[in-house]
């Protein structure tokens, strides 16, 4: 049988059909003779003309059995992609034109109505006009028509989903069918973990959220030295997507992060580090300590200013954990403010806070992160124009009244004006007086004249 395979490979590779056939016949006879000799030796049979006529049939049967047992499936190609990415599944007939041939892509180990991925038959494909394609692949699987002449039977799956994961087989539609390619596809979702902290009576509570991961990951909270922190794990699944939450309480100062391990797809992905200080530490500006997530000095601006009011705005960017932002006056009093505008990016926070002030003072925007004992602020000075024209008018009016009163008093004292009083005839108590100018004395009339 070995001679047969070697001979046929040799002659058929050279496309010498006649020689190949002679080779096959000769090999068949030789194999049959060997086989019958063995049988004759075992059962002491006589070799007859009828027996020799059966030699080709026996030989063909043995050859067919040999070819069938010698065929093996191609090795599996492993491909991993992220969810929503496109993926190429390779398959090739070799250097030959397959435009008028057929190939079929199927998904293994699923029910019949889900296994039909793509079919090509001499220019016809699923949907145009062939039917039978699995619902999940409709409108998402494409081949390469311009590469059929070079034997390319590869397909592309658009916008992959987690449930596309599985083993795909490319089959040459012949008799018998031939498996040309097998692909193990893994479609994964690798969300970046989100790590947050908050102060408790026992220390600092760390919570890591990993939402929508696939395949199911291994999640852990680590210290800056890579050591694993004991944590409680909570899990729930939605189909092939997994949600995992880790909760741990730490009392040691240092950097901590959350790590997600998915060897099949993303290997390892981690959150940003969070700096943890002991709960009894003092608040201070820790930006100089290179503490991850510590808020930088707020950016303070005056948006609108009039003679009697000013609108102030404070911006804090990229802080983690979430800071408490307030406006304060020079005495440290917290001022009323608008509802803060909060934007979250992964585990970082951007906060905008506005307030309106009405008096001259120094105002500061303060950002406080209790969890890491960090506090920083920026100041601005507001000068109000408190002048009021109504006050000037009232003041001028009273000033004129005062001057008139003083002038009248001087005139009365100097005798230039003397009061003349009249008694009301209808009342015994009513008395009215007028200021009249004293007449000049007549020089012709004696001063003592009656």
C-alpha positions, 0 to 999 in steps of 0.5 A: 500500500505504501508503494501505491501511495508513493507511485500515485503521488509521483505520477499524478503530480506530474499529470501523467494520467496513463502512467498513473493508471498503469502504476495503480493497476500494477500496485493493485495486482501486487497488493491483491497477490500479497493479500490472497497469498496471505489468505491462501496461507491461512485457509489453504485456498486454491488460486483460480481464474475467478479469484484473479478476476476479483483482484481489482475489486479487492484492491480498490476496496483496500485502497479506498479504505486506506485513503479514508483512514489516512485522511485527517482534519486540518489543524485548528487555527485559533483567532481571538477578537474584541466584540464589535470588531470584524474578523477574517476566517481563512480558507484556501483551495490552493492555486486554482480557480474556484469560481465554478466550484462550491464551498460551505462554512459551518459552525460546529457543535450547534443546532442545525438552524444555527450552524449554516454560516456561508455557502458559495455555489458557482456564483450563488451565495446565501441570500442571493439567491440561496436560502438556509443561512442561520439568522445570526449571520444574515447580512454579516458574512461576506466572501472575496469574489475577486479572489476566487480565481486564486482559490481564496474561500475565506470569509469575513464576519462583520461586527462580531458578538460574543455568541459568535464564539465557536469552531468554524469549518470550511468544507469543499463541496465534493464527493466525499466532502473535504474539510479545508480549514478549521478556525476556533474563534473567541469573541471577547469583551474586556471592559476596563475595571473601575476602582473607587474608594470611600472612607469608613469607620474601619479604614478605606473601602475599595470597590472594583466593578467589572461589567460585561466581561467575556469570557469570565475573567479572574479579578483581584485587587492588588497593592503597589507591590503586586500582592493580592488583597482579600476581597469579597466577590459578587457575580451575576451573568447576562448570557455570555457577559459576566458582571463581577464586583470586588469589595475590600477594606484596607487600613495600610497606606499605599497605592491600590489597583484592580486587575482583570485577567482574561488569557483567552482574549485580553491577557490582563487589564488594570484600573488606575492606581488609587492612593490610600491614606490612614483614616486619621491623617490630616488634610493637606495638599498632596499633589507634590507627593505624586498621589494618583488621583489627587485633584490639582488646584482648581481653575477659578474664573469670573463669568459675569460681574456688575457693580453689585454682584459677580458670578464665579466659576470653579473647575476641578479636572481628573480627580479620583476619588470624587472630590467635594468642591465648595466656595468659601469666603475669607472667613471660611464660611461655605457659600450657597452655590448652584448644583455642581456639573459632574462628568465621570470618565472611567473613575475620574471626575470633572466638576464645575461649581458656580456661585454668586457673590455681592460684596467685596472679599477674597473668595476661594474654591476648595477641593477636598478628597477625604479618602486620600487626605488631600485638599487644595484651593484657589483664590480670587479677589472681588471688588464691589462698587457700592456707590448709590446715587440715591444716597447722594441725593438724600445726603445733599437734601439734608445738607441744604436743610442744615445750611438754611437752619444755620442761616436763619439762626444767625439772622434771628440772633443778629436781629435782622429777622425777628419772630412775630407771633399771633394768638388764634382767636378760636383757641387759647393755646394755639400760637403761630409765629412768622419771621419778619424782617426788622424795619430800619429805624426812622431817623426823623422820629425820636427813639422815645416817641410814642 
